[in-house]
Amino acid sequence: MNLVLFYQIFSEKYGNLLTIKNVDKAEKKVLYEYMITVEQAEQIILENTIQIPAEKVGINDALGRILAEDLCADRDFPPFNRVTMDGIAIRFEQWRSGQTAFSIEATAAAGNPEKTLGNNQNCIEVMTGAMLPVNTDTVIRYEDLSIKDKVATITVDNLLVGQNIHLQGSDRKNGDIIVPKGRKISAAEIGVAATIGKAEILVQRKLRAVVISTGEEIVSITETPLPHQIRTSNGYALQACLKNWGLETENVLLPDDQAIIESKIAEFMETFDVLILSGGVSAGKFDFVPQALENQGVKKLFHKVSQRPGKPFWFGKSAKGSSIFALPGNPVSTFMCLNRYFKKWLDASQGIENEQLMAELAEDFTFKPELTFFLQVKLSYSLTGKILASPVEGHGSGDLANLVEADAFLELPLERSFFNKGEVFKVFMYR
């Protein structure tokens, strides 16, 4: 297909992606300049999420997993009218008619069967957590009483009907959803599951991801690199992120050999839900990844994104359902793309809805190229609770060490070059 025609068709589908002033120039220039925006890349990624199968696990193995079922109340919460203070239970009408002294008829402790007040002029001594006795409707705490010879005398002038009682079903009704599916299970959700008798919980199966680093200049971390070599680092950094997000991962290193890359891609698409490649995705002589993916039948959904760092970012899907994120090889680029795009895809696939965090730029900043810029920032909090983002100066997308000085990426839009202190932008935290 003519590349200019391709550009026009694609633009009609996804909007005005790029302004090309001289489309009558060489088609090669059109192809080189053709990029989609950050927003369009996100839209395409979120349109290609996956359905994750479910499995049952024991409650002791559920921490950190994603719920695949609603946790519902199996009875009212609380399941009875519950006493919330140690003291006595009375009929409020007796006190309102002028009675202040009540003979103690019985004692109701937490865990005892429900008791019944036999004489309305008497009271029942009650403990916190006990069932409110039948024929009573108000609890007076010990601090507001004097008790002598099994007679409790009220020593305060003001009472409220129903005080110190946690009414049955006031928290949740039988059948109500307490925790919706799609929630990451924390200690709080474990407590709810135990309360409703869930010894086994339906959770999403852990996604399996393989991180593939490519490059002849990369050697194992156990080797001493030669002057022209570096130790592999991207794979370990990406794998650490994925493990932190609950994925099962493998980390492999491949040479710049198209046949080997193709063979491994074909193998991994059989066993992994996600392939994440680092390096070999640009337009260099030894960037074999895009062609290897195409040769293995992977459908390319986009390649270049108008952003810095991370412009040569490739995303696609295999016929067998694997999702492929091919990221640039520079450490900051690959790290940013994983946290900005893959994490959104993962959350959406898992049914997790997270509000977009925003941060306030702590000082003026200038960036001139017409690209969305992901600024490395250190985060702090103002006295009023605002998230403040202070730029962290680095030395480009290859400056891996600079990542440890920052906490997040601040997304600065492409329409501008000057960004003012006090303006608020999207922020993507990785720490």
N, C-alpha and C positions, 0 to 999 in steps of 0.2 A: 504494500500500500504506500502511496505517496506520503511522505512524512508530514508535510503541511496539512494534507487532508486528515491524516491521523490526529494531528494536533487539534484541528477544528472539531472533529467528532468527539474526541475526548473532552474538549472544553464544553461542548453542549451538554454532556452528561454530568460533569462535575463543576460547571461554572467557569468563570473567567480565571483560569489558573495562572496565567502569566501574560504580561503585555510584551509582545514582540513587534517592534516598530517596523522592521524591514523584513517581512516574511518572504520577499522575493529573492533574498540572498540565498546562499548555499544551504541545501537541506541539512547538511551536517551541522550547521550553526543552529538550526531549529531544534534538532535532536539534542544537541549539547545543552541548549538553554532550557529545554523543556523540563519543568519540575512542577510538582503539586505543592500546595501549601500545607502547613502543619495541621490546620483544621480539616482539610480534605483527607490527609493521611489518617488522622484519627477517625474520621467518619468511615473510611473504607475498612479500617481495622475493626471497628465496633460492629460493622455490618457482617463480619466474618468470624464471630465468636462460635464456640462449640457447645454442645450439650454434654455434660459430664455425667457418666454413669454413677449410680449410688451403690453403697455397700453398708452392711451393719458391722459395727464394732462395739466392743464392751465399753462401758462408761469410763473405765480406767484408761482406755486408749483413745478417747475422743477429744482430749484437750488439743486445741489448735486446728482441728478439722472444721470443715464447712458443713453446716446442717443441710441435709437433703429432705427434711420433713419438718413440719411445724411441731413445736412442743406445746401441747394443749393441756389445760387443767383437766384432771380426771375426776375432780369434784370441786365444790366451791372452795375459794381461798379467802379467809380461813374457812374450814369446814364446819365451824360452829361459832356461836357468839362467844368470843374469847375474852377472858378477863385480862386487863393489861396492868393492873396494880394490885399488890397485896392489900387486903382490907376486908370489908364486909359488903355483901350484896343485899339490897333491900328493894321493896316496892316504893317507887318515888312518891306515889300518892299518899303513903303513910306519913312521910316527912312533910309534904306540903300541907297536910291537915293538922300539923303541929307536933307530931311525935318526934322525939329526938333520942330516946333511949330504946334499944332493941336487944332482946335476949338472943344469945347465939344458939341457934337450933342445931347446927351441924358445921362441918368443915369440908370444903371442896378443894382438893389439890390438883395440880396439873397431872394429867394422865389417869384421873379417876373417871368413872362413868358419871353421866349427868345426874345431879341431885335436884330435888324438888323442895321448895319452901312450903311447909305445911301450914304455918300460921302467918298470915300477912303482917302481924304485929311483931314478928321475929325477924331475924336476919340469918344469913349463912356466911361464915367466915370463908374467904376465898383467897387463893394464891394466884400469882401471875401465871398465865397459860391455862388456867382451869376453864372448864365449860361453865358458862353463866348458868346458875341454877334456874330451873323453871319457876315461874311466878315472881321473878326479880327482874329489874330493868335498870338498876343504877348501882355503881360501885363507889364506895367511899374508902379512900386510902387510910392506912393506919395513922399517918401523920395528922389526919383530921378527926381523930377519935381518941377517946379515953376508954379503956376496957378494965372493968373490975367485976369480979364474981360472975363472969360469963355474961355480963351486960355491956354492950358497946354504946357509948354516948357520943353523939356527933357534936364536935366542938367548933364548927364553922357555921357561918350564917348563910352561905350561898352554895347551892348545889344545882347541877344541871341534870335533867333526866337523860339517861343513857351515857353518862360520863364514865370514862375509864373502861369502855367496852369496845372491842374490835368486832364489828358486826359480821356475821356469816355472809360470805360472798362479796364483801365490800372491796376486796382487791381484784378478784377474778371470779367469774361464774363458771360452773361446770361446762367444759367444752370450749371456753375462750382460748384464743391463741396467746400464749405467754411469750414464746420466742419464735419468730417467723423463720422459715427456711431461708438459707442464704447467709445466715449469721455465722461468723467465726466463733467457735466455741471457746469461751474463757471459763475461769473458775465460777463465775456467776451462772452461766448456762449449765455447768455441771451440777450446781446446787439445785437448779430448777428441775433438771432431768431426774435427779435422785428423789426430789419431792413428789414427782408424779409417777415414780416407780419404773423409770426407764433404765433397766439394767443394760440394755443394748440400744444404741442410737443409730439411726440411718444417717449416714454422712456421704458426701461426695468422695468418689474414689480419688486418690492422689494422682494428679497429672504426672506423666513421665516426660522428662525433657532431657535432651542431649545437647551439650554445649560443644561446638566444634570450632577450634581455632586452626587457622591455616597460615602458612608462611614458612619459607625456607630459612628465614632469619631467626626463627623461634626455636628454642631448645627447652628441654625439660628443666624444672626447677631444681632437680638434683645434679644437673650438669654445670660445669664452669664454662660460661659462654666465651667464645673467641671475640676478638675486637669487633667483628662485623655481625655479631649475634646478640640476642637478648633472651632472657628467660621468659617463658610463657606466664602471663599474669592475667590477661583478660578472662580466660576460661575460669580461673579460680574466683575472680571477682564476681563474674556473672553467676557462677554456680552457688556462691555464698548468698547472693540475692535470692535465687530460686529456692534454696533450702529454707531461707528465712520466711519465704512466702508459702511454704508447705509442699513444694514439689519434690518428687524423687528425681535425682539427676545423675548423669554421667558426664565426664569431662574428657574429651579426646583432642589430640593434636595431630593434624594431617599436613603433609608436605604440599607444596604448590605443584600438584600433579593432577591434571583433569581426570584421568582415568581412575585414580585412587579416590578422588573426591566424589566422582559420580557413583562409584561402587559403594562407598560408605553411605552416601545419601540414600541410595536405593535400599540398603540394608536397614538404616535407621528409620526410614518411613514405615517399615513393617512393624516396628516395635515401640516407637515413641509417639506421643501425642504432639510434641512440639520439638522442632529443630531450631536451635539458635546458633547461627554461624557468626564468627567474628573474623573479619579480614577477607580479602580477595573478592570484594563486592563492587569495586570501583570500575574504572575503564582502562586500567593498566594492562601491559602485555601479559602479566602473570595473574591477573584477576580472573580466575576460572569459575568462580562460584555461580554467577548468573547463567552462564552457558550450561554448566553442569546441572543446575536445577531445571533449566528448560529441557535439556536432553532426557531428564528423568520424568518428564510430563507434569512438572509443577506449574500451576497457573500463576503467572505473575500478575499481581494486582496493582503494584506500583514499584518504582525503583528509586527515583530521586525526589528529595523533599527540599523545599527552599528554606533551609535552616542552617545554622552554624552553632555548634559542631553537628556532624552527622548527616551531611547532604546525601552521600551514596548509600541510602537505606533502602533495602529491598524487602518486600513482603509478598507472600504468596501462599497458595494452598494446594496440597496434593490431591489426586483423585481418591486416595484412600483415607483422606480426612486429616492428615497431619498439617499443622500450621507451621509455616517457615518464616522466621525472622532472620534475615541476613544483614548483619550490622557492620558498620565500618570497623577497620582494624585499630584505629587510634583509640587509646584507652578511655579518654574522656568522652569521645563520640559514642562508643559502644555502651558505656555505662549510662550516659544520658538517655540514649534511645531505649534501653531496657526499662529504665525507671519512668520515662515519659510515656511510652507506647505499650510495651509488653504488659506492664502492671495494670494499665487500663483494660487491656484485652482480657487479662486474667480475672480481674474483678468482675467484669461484665459477664464472662463465661460462667463464673461461680454465682452470679446473681447478687453480688455485693454492690450496694449503692453507697458510694462515698462522695461527700460534698467536696467540691474543688477548694483546696486551701488557697488563700490569698495572702500576700505579704506586701508590706510597704517598703519601697526603696529608701534606704537610709542616707543615700547621697546621690548627687547628680551623676549620670553616666551617659557616655556617647558611644554609638556604634553605627558606622556609616553604610556598610553594604545593605542592599535591599533584601535582607533575609531575616527570618525570625531568629533571634539570638537567645541562646540559653546561657545565662550568666551564672557562674558559680558564686554562691553567696553563703555567708555565715549568718545564722539566724539568732535573734535575741528577742526579748519582749520588753515593750515599753511599760511604764507604770500603769497605763490604762488597759493593758492586756493585748495591745496590737503586736502582730508578728513583724519584726523589723528585719530587713534583708540588706546586709552590708557586702558589697562586692569584694571578692577575693581575687587578687591579681594572680594570673598564671601565665604560662608560656605556650598556650595553644592546646590543641586537642591531644597532643602527645604527652602532656604534662600529667602523668599518673599521680605523682606525689602531691600535686595540688588538691586532689580530691579529698585527702585526709585533713586539709585545712578548712574545707567548706562543709556545709550540711545539706545543701539543696541546690536546685537549678531554678532560677527565676526566668520566666518566659517573657521576653520583650518582643512586642509585635513588629512585623516587618514594614509597616507603613511609615515608620518614623526613624530618626537617627539620634534624637536627643530625648533623654528620659529624666524627668525631674524628681528630685528628692520629695518624698511624700506621696508619690503616685503608687497605686496598688496594682499588682500584677499576679498572674497565676504562679504558684510555687510548687515544686515537686521535690519533696523531702526524701532523702535516702539514708539519713541518720536518725 
